[in-house]
Amino acid sequence: MQRTNIYLTTEESKALDRLAAHEGTTRSSIIRRLIDHSLEDGGNLEVDLAAIEVSFGVLATEDIDISSRDDDERNSYLQRIWHQ
């Protein structure tokens, strides 16, 4: 591996630390995974942001009960979609 230094905002750093603690891994491991994921998808940030923008608020008028979904179920779902 090659060492690389980057600058992160305080918020980015804290978010990475929380995710790393939750997953029991390191900040650098998460950064590498995010980079790999971005490169595998073609690194098209504009497409990702456009998809988020188009979908924002789509379910605002729907009555969705999320109380039945526990943390383990939610985390399991997020892990599945993350590693696709």
Secondary structure, 3 states (H helix, E strand, C coil): CCCCCCCCCHHHHHHHHHHHHHHCCCHHHHHHHHHHHHHHCCCCHHHHHHHHHHHCCCCCCCCCCCCCCCHHHHHHHHHHHHCC
